Amino acid sequence: MLEKVDLADLHLSLAQFQSVDFRNDYQLGIKQLIDALPRAIRADKPVVSGPPKSKGYVFLSYAEEDAGFV
């Protein structure tokens, strides 16, 4: 279960990070998140993904004789 945390109580090492609260108003949280993003990585329209670069195959082996192949 998640507990409510007062931002003032966060450890000082976390204080350097920006935070957005989605708990009460999701749409407001999204707006705050987008507004906080640098202009260089914002887009006016969705990014269209290109074709996959791999076929999605994965080789996993825990056998010693496959160590040279991996």
CHARMM internal coordinates of N, CA and C (Angstrom, degrees):
IC EDIT
DIST 1 N 1 CA 1.4410
DIST 1 CA 1 C 1.5242
ANGL 1 N 1 CA 1 C 109.57
DIST 1 C 2 N 1.3080
ANGL 1 CA 1 C 2 N 117.04
DIHE 1 N 1 CA 1 C 2 N 138.09
DIST 2 N 2 CA 1.4565
ANGL 1 C 2 N 2 CA 122.02
DIHE 1 CA 1 C 2 N 2 CA 178.99
DIST 2 CA 2 C 1.5104
ANGL 2 N 2 CA 2 C 110.01
DIHE 1 C 2 N 2 CA 2 C -85.14
DIST 2 C 3 N 1.3143
ANGL 2 CA 2 C 3 N 115.07
DIHE 2 N 2 CA 2 C 3 N 142.18
DIST 3 N 3 CA 1.4547
ANGL 2 C 3 N 3 CA 120.24
DIHE 2 CA 2 C 3 N 3 CA 177.66
DIST 3 CA 3 C 1.5152
ANGL 3 N 3 CA 3 C 109.90
DIHE 2 C 3 N 3 CA 3 C -110.56
DIST 3 C 4 N 1.3093
ANGL 3 CA 3 C 4 N 116.25
DIHE 3 N 3 CA 3 C 4 N 147.45
DIST 4 N 4 CA 1.4551
ANGL 3 C 4 N 4 CA 120.69
DIHE 3 CA 3 C 4 N 4 CA 176.99
DIST 4 CA 4 C 1.5285
ANGL 4 N 4 CA 4 C 108.02
DIHE 3 C 4 N 4 CA 4 C -71.20
DIST 4 C 5 N 1.3236
ANGL 4 CA 4 C 5 N 116.50
DIHE 4 N 4 CA 4 C 5 N 133.56
DIST 5 N 5 CA 1.4497
ANGL 4 C 5 N 5 CA 121.82
DIHE 4 CA 4 C 5 N 5 CA -178.54
DIST 5 CA 5 C 1.5194
ANGL 5 N 5 CA 5 C 108.27
DIHE 4 C 5 N 5 CA 5 C -120.20
DIST 5 C 6 N 1.3112
ANGL 5 CA 5 C 6 N 115.94
DIHE 5 N 5 CA 5 C 6 N 130.84
DIST 6 N 6 CA 1.4570
ANGL 5 C 6 N 6 CA 120.58
DIHE 5 CA 5 C 6 N 6 CA 175.29
DIST 6 CA 6 C 1.5222
ANGL 6 N 6 CA 6 C 107.02
DIHE 5 C 6 N 6 CA 6 C -78.04
DIST 6 C 7 N 1.3316
ANGL 6 CA 6 C 7 N 116.66
DIHE 6 N 6 CA 6 C 7 N 124.29
DIST 7 N 7 CA 1.4612
ANGL 6 C 7 N 7 CA 120.01
DIHE 6 CA 6 C 7 N 7 CA -176.91
DIST 7 CA 7 C 1.5180
ANGL 7 N 7 CA 7 C 112.17
DIHE 6 C 7 N 7 CA 7 C -58.99
DIST 7 C 8 N 1.3320
ANGL 7 CA 7 C 8 N 117.19
DIHE 7 N 7 CA 7 C 8 N -26.86
DIST 8 N 8 CA 1.4656
ANGL 7 C 8 N 8 CA 120.24
DIHE 7 CA 7 C 8 N 8 CA 179.33
DIST 8 CA 8 C 1.5269
ANGL 8 N 8 CA 8 C 111.23
DIHE 7 C 8 N 8 CA 8 C -68.10
DIST 8 C 9 N 1.3304
ANGL 8 CA 8 C 9 N 116.81
DIHE 8 N 8 CA 8 C 9 N -20.98
DIST 9 N 9 CA 1.4577
ANGL 8 C 9 N 9 CA 120.86
DIHE 8 CA 8 C 9 N 9 CA -178.56
DIST 9 CA 9 C 1.5278
ANGL 9 N 9 CA 9 C 113.42
DIHE 8 C 9 N 9 CA 9 C -89.51
DIST 9 C 10 N 1.3123
ANGL 9 CA 9 C 10 N 117.37
DIHE 9 N 9 CA 9 C 10 N -3.46
DIST 10 N 10 CA 1.4645
ANGL 9 C 10 N 10 CA 119.45
DIHE 9 CA 9 C 10 N 10 CA -179.18
DIST 10 CA 10 C 1.5232
ANGL 10 N 10 CA 10 C 110.66
DIHE 9 C 10 N 10 CA 10 C -66.04
DIST 10 C 11 N 1.2975
ANGL 10 CA 10 C 11 N 115.23
DIHE 10 N 10 CA 10 C 11 N 148.49
DIST 11 N 11 CA 1.4577
ANGL 10 C 11 N 11 CA 121.51
DIHE 10 CA 10 C 11 N 11 CA 178.01
DIST 11 CA 11 C 1.5269
ANGL 11 N 11 CA 11 C 109.10
DIHE 10 C 11 N 11 CA 11 C -60.43
DIST 11 C 12 N 1.2995
ANGL 11 CA 11 C 12 N 117.67
DIHE 11 N 11 CA 11 C 12 N 145.66
DIST 12 N 12 CA 1.4606
ANGL 11 C 12 N 12 CA 122.23
DIHE 11 CA 11 C 12 N 12 CA -176.96
DIST 12 CA 12 C 1.5204
ANGL 12 N 12 CA 12 C 113.59
DIHE 11 C 12 N 12 CA 12 C -56.31
DIST 12 C 13 N 1.3174
ANGL 12 CA 12 C 13 N 117.42
DIHE 12 N 12 CA 12 C 13 N -30.45
DIST 13 N 13 CA 1.4626
ANGL 12 C 13 N 13 CA 119.24
DIHE 12 CA 12 C 13 N 13 CA -179.31
DIST 13 CA 13 C 1.5292
ANGL 13 N 13 CA 13 C 111.65
DIHE 12 C 13 N 13 CA 13 C -68.60
DIST 13 C 14 N 1.3189
ANGL 13 CA 13 C 14 N 117.21
DIHE 13 N 13 CA 13 C 14 N -22.24
DIST 14 N 14 CA 1.4613
ANGL 13 C 14 N 14 CA 120.48
DIHE 13 CA 13 C 14 N 14 CA 177.68
DIST 14 CA 14 C 1.5226
ANGL 14 N 14 CA 14 C 112.09
DIHE 13 C 14 N 14 CA 14 C -89.38
DIST 14 C 15 N 1.3168
ANGL 14 CA 14 C 15 N 117.31
DIHE 14 N 14 CA 14 C 15 N -14.69
DIST 15 N 15 CA 1.4575
ANGL 14 C 15 N 15 CA 121.42
DIHE 14 CA 14 C 15 N 15 CA -176.15
DIST 15 CA 15 C 1.5282
ANGL 15 N 15 CA 15 C 112.11
DIHE 14 C 15 N 15 CA 15 C -64.48
DIST 15 C 16 N 1.3311
ANGL 15 CA 15 C 16 N 117.62
DIHE 15 N 15 CA 15 C 16 N -20.84
DIST 16 N 16 CA 1.4618
ANGL 15 C 16 N 16 CA 120.65
DIHE 15 CA 15 C 16 N 16 CA -179.97
DIST 16 CA 16 C 1.5266
ANGL 16 N 16 CA 16 C 112.58
DIHE 15 C 16 N 16 CA 16 C -72.67
DIST 16 C 17 N 1.3286
ANGL 16 CA 16 C 17 N 116.86
DIHE 16 N 16 CA 16 C 17 N -16.50
DIST 17 N 17 CA 1.4578
ANGL 16 C 17 N 17 CA 121.00
DIHE 16 CA 16 C 17 N 17 CA -176.87
DIST 17 CA 17 C 1.5179
ANGL 17 N 17 CA 17 C 110.82
DIHE 16 C 17 N 17 CA 17 C -93.44
DIST 17 C 18 N 1.3166
ANGL 17 CA 17 C 18 N 115.15
DIHE 17 N 17 CA 17 C 18 N 142.02
DIST 18 N 18 CA 1.4475
ANGL 17 C 18 N 18 CA 121.31
DIHE 17 CA 17 C 18 N 18 CA 175.74
DIST 18 CA 18 C 1.5186
ANGL 18 N 18 CA 18 C 108.29
DIHE 17 C 18 N 18 CA 18 C -78.65
DIST 18 C 19 N 1.3241
ANGL 18 CA 18 C 19 N 116.77
DIHE 18 N 18 CA 18 C 19 N 150.76
DIST 19 N 19 CA 1.4574
ANGL 18 C 19 N 19 CA 119.50
DIHE 18 CA 18 C 19 N 19 CA 177.41
DIST 19 CA 19 C 1.5194
ANGL 19 N 19 CA 19 C 109.79
DIHE 18 C 19 N 19 CA 19 C -134.75
DIST 19 C 20 N 1.3214
ANGL 19 CA 19 C 20 N 115.04
DIHE 19 N 19 CA 19 C 20 N 153.20
DIST 20 N 20 CA 1.4536
ANGL 19 C 20 N 20 CA 122.08
DIHE 19 CA 19 C 20 N 20 CA 176.52
DIST 20 CA 20 C 1.5203
ANGL 20 N 20 CA 20 C 106.48
DIHE 19 C 20 N 20 CA 20 C -128.45
DIST 20 C 21 N 1.3143
ANGL 20 CA 20 C 21 N 116.00
DIHE 20 N 20 CA 20 C 21 N 130.84
DIST 21 N 21 CA 1.4654
ANGL 20 C 21 N 21 CA 121.62
DIHE 20 CA 20 C 21 N 21 CA -177.96
DIST 21 CA 21 C 1.5264
ANGL 21 N 21 CA 21 C 109.61
DIHE 20 C 21 N 21 CA 21 C -95.68
DIST 21 C 22 N 1.3365
ANGL 21 CA 21 C 22 N 116.71
DIHE 21 N 21 CA 21 C 22 N 115.21
DIST 22 N 22 CA 1.4596
ANGL 21 C 22 N 22 CA 122.37
DIHE 21 CA 21 C 22 N 22 CA 179.38
DIST 22 CA 22 C 1.5296
ANGL 22 N 22 CA 22 C 111.96
DIHE 21 C 22 N 22 CA 22 C -98.84
DIST 22 C 23 N 1.3243
ANGL 22 CA 22 C 23 N 117.53
DIHE 22 N 22 CA 22 C 23 N -1.43
DIST 23 N 23 CA 1.4619
ANGL 22 C 23 N 23 CA 119.75
DIHE 22 CA 22 C 23 N 23 CA -171.20
DIST 23 CA 23 C 1.5199
ANGL 23 N 23 CA 23 C 114.12
DIHE 22 C 23 N 23 CA 23 C -66.91
DIST 23 C 24 N 1.3047
ANGL 23 CA 23 C 24 N 119.10
DIHE 23 N 23 CA 23 C 24 N -42.21
DIST 24 N 24 CA 1.4602
ANGL 23 C 24 N 24 CA 120.77
DIHE 23 CA 23 C 24 N 24 CA -174.04
DIST 24 CA 24 C 1.5197
ANGL 24 N 24 CA 24 C 113.73
DIHE 23 C 24 N 24 CA 24 C -94.03
DIST 24 C 25 N 1.3304
ANGL 24 CA 24 C 25 N 117.10
DIHE 24 N 24 CA 24 C 25 N -38.44
DIST 25 N 25 CA 1.4640
ANGL 24 C 25 N 25 CA 121.09
DIHE 24 CA 24 C 25 N 25 CA -176.08
DIST 25 CA 25 C 1.5216
ANGL 25 N 25 CA 25 C 108.55
DIHE 24 C 25 N 25 CA 25 C -141.35
DIST 25 C 26 N 1.3198
ANGL 25 CA 25 C 26 N 115.95
DIHE 25 N 25 CA 25 C 26 N 98.04
DIST 26 N 26 CA 1.4638
ANGL 25 C 26 N 26 CA 121.13
DIHE 25 CA 25 C 26 N 26 CA -175.84
DIST 26 CA 26 C 1.5249
ANGL 26 N 26 CA 26 C 111.39
DIHE 25 C 26 N 26 CA 26 C -60.60
DIST 26 C 27 N 1.3333
ANGL 26 CA 26 C 27 N 117.80
DIHE 26 N 26 CA 26 C 27 N -45.81
DIST 27 N 27 CA 1.4637
ANGL 26 C 27 N 27 CA 121.25
DIHE 26 CA 26 C 27 N 27 CA -178.06
DIST 27 CA 27 C 1.5305
ANGL 27 N 27 CA 27 C 111.24
DIHE 26 C 27 N 27 CA 27 C -61.83
DIST 27 C 28 N 1.3250
ANGL 27 CA 27 C 28 N 117.12
DIHE 27 N 27 CA 27 C 28 N -40.46
DIST 28 N 28 CA 1.4639
ANGL 27 C 28 N 28 CA 120.66
DIHE 27 CA 27 C 28 N 28 CA 176.74
DIST 28 CA 28 C 1.5263
ANGL 28 N 28 CA 28 C 109.89
DIHE 27 C 28 N 28 CA 28 C -64.55
DIST 28 C 29 N 1.3282
ANGL 28 CA 28 C 29 N 117.21
DIHE 28 N 28 CA 28 C 29 N -40.15
DIST 29 N 29 CA 1.4623
ANGL 28 C 29 N 29 CA 121.27
DIHE 28 CA 28 C 29 N 29 CA 177.47
DIST 29 CA 29 C 1.5199
ANGL 29 N 29 CA 29 C 111.98
DIHE 28 C 29 N 29 CA 29 C -60.56
DIST 29 C 30 N 1.3404
ANGL 29 CA 29 C 30 N 116.58
DIHE 29 N 29 CA 29 C 30 N -43.57
DIST 30 N 30 CA 1.4665
ANGL 29 C 30 N 30 CA 120.88
DIHE 29 CA 29 C 30 N 30 CA 178.09
DIST 30 CA 30 C 1.5258
ANGL 30 N 30 CA 30 C 110.06
DIHE 29 C 30 N 30 CA 30 C -62.28
DIST 30 C 31 N 1.3440
ANGL 30 CA 30 C 31 N 117.08
DIHE 30 N 30 CA 30 C 31 N -44.38
DIST 31 N 31 CA 1.4631
ANGL 30 C 31 N 31 CA 120.58
DIHE 30 CA 30 C 31 N 31 CA 179.10
DIST 31 CA 31 C 1.5268
ANGL 31 N 31 CA 31 C 110.66
DIHE 30 C 31 N 31 CA 31 C -60.84
DIST 31 C 32 N 1.3363
ANGL 31 CA 31 C 32 N 117.26
DIHE 31 N 31 CA 31 C 32 N -43.76
DIST 32 N 32 CA 1.4608
ANGL 31 C 32 N 32 CA 120.45
DIHE 31 CA 31 C 32 N 32 CA 179.23
DIST 32 CA 32 C 1.5243
ANGL 32 N 32 CA 32 C 111.05
DIHE 31 C 32 N 32 CA 32 C -64.42
DIST 32 C 33 N 1.3160
ANGL 32 CA 32 C 33 N 116.77
DIHE 32 N 32 CA 32 C 33 N -38.52
DIST 33 N 33 CA 1.4592
ANGL 32 C 33 N 33 CA 120.72
DIHE 32 CA 32 C 33 N 33 CA 178.76
DIST 33 CA 33 C 1.5266
ANGL 33 N 33 CA 33 C 111.08
DIHE 32 C 33 N 33 CA 33 C -63.94
DIST 33 C 34 N 1.3171
ANGL 33 CA 33 C 34 N 116.92
DIHE 33 N 33 CA 33 C 34 N -47.82
DIST 34 N 34 CA 1.4634
ANGL 33 C 34 N 34 CA 120.94
DIHE 33 CA 33 C 34 N 34 CA -179.87
DIST 34 CA 34 C 1.5233
ANGL 34 N 34 CA 34 C 110.60
DIHE 33 C 34 N 34 CA 34 C -63.83
DIST 34 C 35 N 1.3295
ANGL 34 CA 34 C 35 N 116.68
DIHE 34 N 34 CA 34 C 35 N -41.50
DIST 35 N 35 CA 1.4644
ANGL 34 C 35 N 35 CA 119.91
DIHE 34 CA 34 C 35 N 35 CA 178.97
DIST 35 CA 35 C 1.5214
ANGL 35 N 35 CA 35 C 112.21
DIHE 34 C 35 N 35 CA 35 C -63.59
DIST 35 C 36 N 1.3243
ANGL 35 CA 35 C 36 N 117.37
DIHE 35 N 35 CA 35 C 36 N -28.99
DIST 36 N 36 CA 1.4612
ANGL 35 C 36 N 36 CA 121.32
DIHE 35 CA 35 C 36 N 36 CA -178.39
DIST 36 CA 36 C 1.5226
ANGL 36 N 36 CA 36 C 112.74
DIHE 35 C 36 N 36 CA 36 C -80.57
DIST 36 C 37 N 1.3370
ANGL 36 CA 36 C 37 N 117.67
DIHE 36 N 36 CA 36 C 37 N -18.59
DIST 37 N 37 CA 1.4643
ANGL 36 C 37 N 37 CA 120.62
DIHE 36 CA 36 C 37 N 37 CA -179.54
DIST 37 CA 37 C 1.5151
ANGL 37 N 37 CA 37 C 110.49
DIHE 36 C 37 N 37 CA 37 C -70.42
DIST 37 C 38 N 1.3109
ANGL 37 CA 37 C 38 N 117.07
DIHE 37 N 37 CA 37 C 38 N 140.22
DIST 38 N 38 CA 1.4693
ANGL 37 C 38 N 38 CA 119.34
DIHE 37 CA 37 C 38 N 38 CA 176.30
DIST 38 CA 38 C 1.5300
ANGL 38 N 38 CA 38 C 110.47
DIHE 37 C 38 N 38 CA 38 C -60.65
DIST 38 C 39 N 1.2903
ANGL 38 CA 38 C 39 N 116.73
DIHE 38 N 38 CA 38 C 39 N 146.11
DIST 39 N 39 CA 1.4697
ANGL 38 C 39 N 39 CA 121.96
DIHE 38 CA 38 C 39 N 39 CA -178.35
DIST 39 CA 39 C 1.5288
ANGL 39 N 39 CA 39 C 111.04
DIHE 38 C 39 N 39 CA 39 C -57.06
DIST 39 C 40 N 1.3156
ANGL 39 CA 39 C 40 N 117.83
DIHE 39 N 39 CA 39 C 40 N -31.61
DIST 40 N 40 CA 1.4669
ANGL 39 C 40 N 40 CA 121.74
DIHE 39 CA 39 C 40 N 40 CA -176.80
DIST 40 CA 40 C 1.5208
ANGL 40 N 40 CA 40 C 112.94
DIHE 39 C 40 N 40 CA 40 C -62.97
DIST 40 C 41 N 1.3211
ANGL 40 CA 40 C 41 N 118.42
DIHE 40 N 40 CA 40 C 41 N -25.79
DIST 41 N 41 CA 1.4634
ANGL 40 C 41 N 41 CA 118.85
DIHE 40 CA 40 C 41 N 41 CA -177.96
DIST 41 CA 41 C 1.5190
ANGL 41 N 41 CA 41 C 112.76
DIHE 40 C 41 N 41 CA 41 C -108.45
DIST 41 C 42 N 1.3161
ANGL 41 CA 41 C 42 N 117.48
DIHE 41 N 41 CA 41 C 42 N 3.61
DIST 42 N 42 CA 1.4651
ANGL 41 C 42 N 42 CA 120.34
DIHE 41 CA 41 C 42 N 42 CA 175.08
DIST 42 CA 42 C 1.5162
ANGL 42 N 42 CA 42 C 109.09
DIHE 41 C 42 N 42 CA 42 C -82.76
DIST 42 C 43 N 1.3062
ANGL 42 CA 42 C 43 N 116.21
DIHE 42 N 42 CA 42 C 43 N 153.33
DIST 43 N 43 CA 1.4592
ANGL 42 C 43 N 43 CA 120.75
DIHE 42 CA 42 C 43 N 43 CA 177.57
DIST 43 CA 43 C 1.5267
ANGL 43 N 43 CA 43 C 108.85
DIHE 42 C 43 N 43 CA 43 C -131.92
DIST 43 C 44 N 1.3117
ANGL 43 CA 43 C 44 N 115.97
DIHE 43 N 43 CA 43 C 44 N 143.79
DIST 44 N 44 CA 1.4590
ANGL 43 C 44 N 44 CA 120.29
DIHE 43 CA 43 C 44 N 44 CA 177.52
DIST 44 CA 44 C 1.5162
ANGL 44 N 44 CA 44 C 111.87
DIHE 43 C 44 N 44 CA 44 C -77.45
DIST 44 C 45 N 1.3212
ANGL 44 CA 44 C 45 N 116.26
DIHE 44 N 44 CA 44 C 45 N -21.21
DIST 45 N 45 CA 1.4623
ANGL 44 C 45 N 45 CA 120.49
DIHE 44 CA 44 C 45 N 45 CA 178.29
DIST 45 CA 45 C 1.5267
ANGL 45 N 45 CA 45 C 108.67
DIHE 44 C 45 N 45 CA 45 C -138.31
DIST 45 C 46 N 1.3173
ANGL 45 CA 45 C 46 N 117.86
DIHE 45 N 45 CA 45 C 46 N 160.00
DIST 46 N 46 CA 1.4737
ANGL 45 C 46 N 46 CA 120.26
DIHE 45 CA 45 C 46 N 46 CA -178.38
DIST 46 CA 46 C 1.5280
ANGL 46 N 46 CA 46 C 112.06
DIHE 45 C 46 N 46 CA 46 C -60.05
DIST 46 C 47 N 1.3093
ANGL 46 CA 46 C 47 N 115.79
DIHE 46 N 46 CA 46 C 47 N 148.60
DIST 47 N 47 CA 1.4587
ANGL 46 C 47 N 47 CA 122.19
DIHE 46 CA 46 C 47 N 47 CA 177.52
DIST 47 CA 47 C 1.5249
ANGL 47 N 47 CA 47 C 108.10
DIHE 46 C 47 N 47 CA 47 C -82.45
DIST 47 C 48 N 1.3166
ANGL 47 CA 47 C 48 N 115.92
DIHE 47 N 47 CA 47 C 48 N 130.58
DIST 48 N 48 CA 1.4608
ANGL 47 C 48 N 48 CA 121.33
DIHE 47 CA 47 C 48 N 48 CA 178.99
DIST 48 CA 48 C 1.5208
ANGL 48 N 48 CA 48 C 107.73
DIHE 47 C 48 N 48 CA 48 C -91.78
DIST 48 C 49 N 1.3151
ANGL 48 CA 48 C 49 N 116.76
DIHE 48 N 48 CA 48 C 49 N 125.14
DIST 49 N 49 CA 1.4640
ANGL 48 C 49 N 49 CA 119.53
DIHE 48 CA 48 C 49 N 49 CA -179.09
DIST 49 CA 49 C 1.5218
ANGL 49 N 49 CA 49 C 109.91
DIHE 48 C 49 N 49 CA 49 C -77.19
DIST 49 C 50 N 1.3172
ANGL 49 CA 49 C 50 N 114.50
DIHE 49 N 49 CA 49 C 50 N 149.93
DIST 50 N 50 CA 1.4576
ANGL 49 C 50 N 50 CA 120.83
DIHE 49 CA 49 C 50 N 50 CA 179.03
DIST 50 CA 50 C 1.5206
ANGL 50 N 50 CA 50 C 110.67
DIHE 49 C 50 N 50 CA 50 C -86.08
DIST 50 C 51 N 1.3122
ANGL 50 CA 50 C 51 N 116.05
DIHE 50 N 50 CA 50 C 51 N -175.91
DIST 51 N 51 CA 1.4721
ANGL 50 C 51 N 51 CA 119.52
DIHE 50 CA 50 C 51 N 51 CA 178.82
DIST 51 CA 51 C 1.5289
ANGL 51 N 51 CA 51 C 110.30
DIHE 50 C 51 N 51 CA 51 C -67.00
DIST 51 C 52 N 1.3162
ANGL 51 CA 51 C 52 N 117.04
DIHE 51 N 51 CA 51 C 52 N 151.79
DIST 52 N 52 CA 1.4695
ANGL 51 C 52 N 52 CA 119.94
DIHE 51 CA 51 C 52 N 52 CA 178.73
DIST 52 CA 52 C 1.5240
ANGL 52 N 52 CA 52 C 110.36
DIHE 51 C 52 N 52 CA 52 C -58.87
DIST 52 C 53 N 1.3331
ANGL 52 CA 52 C 53 N 116.20
DIHE 52 N 52 CA 52 C 53 N 143.97
DIST 53 N 53 CA 1.4659
ANGL 52 C 53 N 53 CA 121.01
DIHE 52 CA 52 C 53 N 53 CA -179.40
DIST 53 CA 53 C 1.5214
ANGL 53 N 53 CA 53 C 111.75
DIHE 52 C 53 N 53 CA 53 C -92.24
DIST 53 C 54 N 1.3024
ANGL 53 CA 53 C 54 N 117.32
DIHE 53 N 53 CA 53 C 54 N -8.19
DIST 54 N 54 CA 1.4625
ANGL 53 C 54 N 54 CA 120.41
DIHE 53 CA 53 C 54 N 54 CA 177.66
DIST 54 CA 54 C 1.5211
ANGL 54 N 54 CA 54 C 108.70
DIHE 53 C 54 N 54 CA 54 C -141.32
DIST 54 C 55 N 1.2953
ANGL 54 CA 54 C 55 N 115.44
DIHE 54 N 54 CA 54 C 55 N 170.14
DIST 55 N 55 CA 1.4558
ANGL 54 C 55 N 55 CA 119.85
DIHE 54 CA 54 C 55 N 55 CA 178.08
DIST 55 CA 55 C 1.5197
ANGL 55 N 55 CA 55 C 111.52
DIHE 54 C 55 N 55 CA 55 C -89.17
DIST 55 C 56 N 1.3242
ANGL 55 CA 55 C 56 N 116.02
DIHE 55 N 55 CA 55 C 56 N 0.06
DIST 56 N 56 CA 1.4449
ANGL 55 C 56 N 56 CA 119.54
DIHE 55 CA 55 C 56 N 56 CA 177.29
DIST 56 CA 56 C 1.5133
ANGL 56 N 56 CA 56 C 114.70
DIHE 55 C 56 N 56 CA 56 C 85.20
DIST 56 C 57 N 1.3243
ANGL 56 CA 56 C 57 N 117.41
DIHE 56 N 56 CA 56 C 57 N 10.31
DIST 57 N 57 CA 1.4531
ANGL 56 C 57 N 57 CA 119.63
DIHE 56 CA 56 C 57 N 57 CA -179.50
DIST 57 CA 57 C 1.5210
ANGL 57 N 57 CA 57 C 110.55
DIHE 56 C 57 N 57 CA 57 C -79.03
DIST 57 C 58 N 1.2942
ANGL 57 CA 57 C 58 N 115.83
DIHE 57 N 57 CA 57 C 58 N 143.27
DIST 58 N 58 CA 1.4595
ANGL 57 C 58 N 58 CA 121.53
DIHE 57 CA 57 C 58 N 58 CA 177.27
DIST 58 CA 58 C 1.5211
ANGL 58 N 58 CA 58 C 107.69
DIHE 57 C 58 N 58 CA 58 C -131.16
DIST 58 C 59 N 1.3353
ANGL 58 CA 58 C 59 N 115.98
DIHE 58 N 58 CA 58 C 59 N 135.22
DIST 59 N 59 CA 1.4630
ANGL 58 C 59 N 59 CA 120.20
DIHE 58 CA 58 C 59 N 59 CA 177.20
DIST 59 CA 59 C 1.5186
ANGL 59 N 59 CA 59 C 108.17
DIHE 58 C 59 N 59 CA 59 C -109.97
DIST 59 C 60 N 1.3151
ANGL 59 CA 59 C 60 N 116.23
DIHE 59 N 59 CA 59 C 60 N 115.52
DIST 60 N 60 CA 1.4609
ANGL 59 C 60 N 60 CA 121.86
DIHE 59 CA 59 C 60 N 60 CA 175.55
DIST 60 CA 60 C 1.5150
ANGL 60 N 60 CA 60 C 108.70
DIHE 59 C 60 N 60 CA 60 C -120.52
DIST 60 C 61 N 1.2978
ANGL 60 CA 60 C 61 N 114.82
DIHE 60 N 60 CA 60 C 61 N 130.61
DIST 61 N 61 CA 1.4529
ANGL 60 C 61 N 61 CA 119.00
DIHE 60 CA 60 C 61 N 61 CA 176.38
DIST 61 CA 61 C 1.5145
ANGL 61 N 61 CA 61 C 109.33
DIHE 60 C 61 N 61 CA 61 C -148.93
DIST 61 C 62 N 1.3026
ANGL 61 CA 61 C 62 N 115.19
DIHE 61 N 61 CA 61 C 62 N 136.17
DIST 62 N 62 CA 1.4582
ANGL 61 C 62 N 62 CA 120.22
DIHE 61 CA 61 C 62 N 62 CA 177.25
DIST 62 CA 62 C 1.5383
ANGL 62 N 62 CA 62 C 110.71
DIHE 61 C 62 N 62 CA 62 C -106.14
DIST 62 C 63 N 1.3203
ANGL 62 CA 62 C 63 N 116.44
DIHE 62 N 62 CA 62 C 63 N 9.98
DIST 63 N 63 CA 1.4594
ANGL 62 C 63 N 63 CA 120.80
DIHE 62 CA 62 C 63 N 63 CA -178.49
DIST 63 CA 63 C 1.5198
ANGL 63 N 63 CA 63 C 110.09
DIHE 62 C 63 N 63 CA 63 C -84.06
DIST 63 C 64 N 1.3224
ANGL 63 CA 63 C 64 N 116.41
DIHE 63 N 63 CA 63 C 64 N 136.35
DIST 64 N 64 CA 1.4595
ANGL 63 C 64 N 64 CA 121.81
DIHE 63 CA 63 C 64 N 64 CA 179.94
DIST 64 CA 64 C 1.5189
ANGL 64 N 64 CA 64 C 112.20
DIHE 63 C 64 N 64 CA 64 C -59.28
DIST 64 C 65 N 1.3236
ANGL 64 CA 64 C 65 N 117.07
DIHE 64 N 64 CA 64 C 65 N -36.71
DIST 65 N 65 CA 1.4656
ANGL 64 C 65 N 65 CA 119.41
DIHE 64 CA 64 C 65 N 65 CA -177.22
DIST 65 CA 65 C 1.5452
ANGL 65 N 65 CA 65 C 112.33
DIHE 64 C 65 N 65 CA 65 C -67.49
DIST 65 C 66 N 1.3143
ANGL 65 CA 65 C 66 N 119.11
DIHE 65 N 65 CA 65 C 66 N -13.61
DIST 66 N 66 CA 1.4567
ANGL 65 C 66 N 66 CA 122.31
DIHE 65 CA 65 C 66 N 66 CA 177.20
DIST 66 CA 66 C 1.5279
ANGL 66 N 66 CA 66 C 112.74
DIHE 65 C 66 N 66 CA 66 C -93.89
DIST 66 C 67 N 1.3259
ANGL 66 CA 66 C 67 N 118.56
DIHE 66 N 66 CA 66 C 67 N 0.26
DIST 67 N 67 CA 1.4499
ANGL 66 C 67 N 67 CA 122.71
DIHE 66 CA 66 C 67 N 67 CA -176.42
DIST 67 CA 67 C 1.5263
ANGL 67 N 67 CA 67 C 111.52
DIHE 66 C 67 N 67 CA 67 C -60.19
DIST 67 C 68 N 1.3175
ANGL 67 CA 67 C 68 N 118.81
DIHE 67 N 67 CA 67 C 68 N -38.83
DIST 68 N 68 CA 1.4531
ANGL 67 C 68 N 68 CA 122.45
DIHE 67 CA 67 C 68 N 68 CA 179.31
DIST 68 CA 68 C 1.5160
ANGL 68 N 68 CA 68 C 112.65
DIHE 67 C 68 N 68 CA 68 C -67.67
DIST 68 C 69 N 1.3085
ANGL 68 CA 68 C 69 N 116.87
DIHE 68 N 68 CA 68 C 69 N -32.04
DIST 69 N 69 CA 1.4727
ANGL 68 C 69 N 69 CA 122.00
DIHE 68 CA 68 C 69 N 69 CA -179.08
DIST 69 CA 69 C 1.5302
ANGL 69 N 69 CA 69 C 110.93
DIHE 68 C 69 N 69 CA 69 C -74.08
DIST 69 C 70 N 1.3045
ANGL 69 CA 69 C 70 N 115.32
DIHE 69 N 69 CA 69 C 70 N -39.75
DIST 70 N 70 CA 1.4657
ANGL 69 C 70 N 70 CA 120.16
DIHE 69 CA 69 C 70 N 70 CA -176.54
DIST 70 CA 70 C 1.4938
ANGL 70 N 70 CA 70 C 107.98
DIHE 69 C 70 N 70 CA 70 C -74.22
END
COOR INIT
IC SEED 1 N 1 CA 1 C
IC BUILD
